[in-house]
């Protein structure tokens, strides 16, 4: 960097002069910085489009699945006795369930033993046998009731038995971690610790299976109160009663997923349509840092709103994606019978001014799902290639392809290196900015060198003038 001497001899405001002289040079750099900012804004808008597509793709994934349209719902005449849900493969119909018995685990309870107990009678051992197997427990001097509980619970995976101690009752408890007839607690107390110290009965106890009768048939046993039978998931809550359940199509589930699709579709297509038709304000270039310092925050916000507007106006890549997605949505499915198009199930578009926005007639959709669930399912899920392919399937593929094209153009936030076309262009502009900033520094240094040389020359002249003046003064005094 050049030595900078500011106006010592000349009295000039060197800083201001050079700053004014540098304005033209700085303007060239600012123009390129503006180009970079515009590219970055375009990249952000592309990526926002991909965010909308990602939400749409997730919604379409649900509509590609036959399970969405085959979902079942279960109603019970008494939910306090049993609760039930059904898999999509469950048979529709009404069934009676007699709950004979609930599944239970095994347990043991001691007589009171003080919480302040500390073992001091030498090493004692016992063994617990449960559904999972047997484990030996050793009690040592200094062990408290809490320590004994912890040692038993450390072996829970090996035995299927856990322990607790209730200090309010001063009682020690053993429980099986599962239920059913296989659940058991069997004790081997060679040292007498369980019987004499914990006051436990040493007899073996076992759990019991749940028992039901399905449609008046034979008794069926299950080790848990939660089980699956005939593709119906049961949760038994109370014994000794008979409950009627009804398995029917879950139209609500399909409707909600289709409504979600319409919402996500409109958000994606609406965003792209907005960007394609957005007005471009060419008089509103990106602001430099100096310009921002002279403006209020709200003024900057309003300015940049116009500066960002129209950057993707009529952009060909985006327009082609937009057209392709709309075409897939308006296509028909040859194998879907009566419901071969979205409009047939109540999903329509309005006039041209809505730019492809979908509208849902929920009543018409529910009617279609009630009358021909198979046909509606084919409309969305058919995986056959060609005109038989379901709309959700073909639209999912189209959205996937669109997302990839946008990624190629604008990259992704999560990617380490941005090899997209805009990313590479921004990198090139960055290099150009660096080159211009280096030149800017060189020009500024040159100006300072020139002014410094001038100041040094003036200082030398001033010194010579003072010397001559002294000489003339000395001569005239003689």
SULDAGI-V602538 format. One line per field, one symbol per residue. ss: DSSP state (h for helix, s for strand, l for the rest). psi: psi as a letter, one per 40 degrees, with the letter a starting at -180 (. if undefined). A space follows every 10 residues. Layout:
ss=???
psi=???
This chain:
ss=llllllllll lllhhhhhhh hlhhhhhhhh hhhhhhhhhh hhhhhhhhhh hhhhhhhhhh hhhhlhhhhh lsssssllll lsssssllll llssssssss sllsllsssl lllllllsll lllssssssl lllssssssl lllshhhhhh hhhhlhhhhl ssssssllll ssssssllll lllsssssll llhhhhllll llllsslsls ssssllllss sslllssssl lsssssllll sssssssssl hhhhhhhhhh hhhhhhhhhh hhhhhhhlll llllllllhh hhhlllhhhh hhhhhhhhll lllllhhhhh hhhhhhhhhh lllhhhllll lhhhhlsssl lhhhlllsss lhhhhhhhhh hlhhhhhhhh hllllhhhll hhhhhhhhhh hhhhhhhhhh llllllllll hhhhhhhhhh hhhhhhhhhh hhhhhhhhhh hhhhhhhhhh hhhhhhhhhh hhhhhhll
psi=iihhhgfddd eigddddddd dedddddddd dddddddddd dddddddddd dddddddddd ddeehdddee iiihiiegee diiiiiidei hiahihhhhd iihiiiiihi ihhieehhhe fihiiiihha ddaiiihhhi hehidddddd ddddeddddf hiiihhddef ihihiieiii dehihhhhgd eedddddefi heihiiaiii hihhfeaihh iieiehihhf ehhihhdiie ihihihhihg dddddddddd dddddddddd ddddddehih geegiiiidd dddeiidddd dddddddehe dehfhddddd ddddddddde iihdeebdge idddeehiia ideefehihh gddddddddd dgdddddddd eheiiaeehi dddddddddd ddddddddde aidehdhgei dddddddddd dddddddddd dddddddddd dddddddddd dddddddddd dddddde.
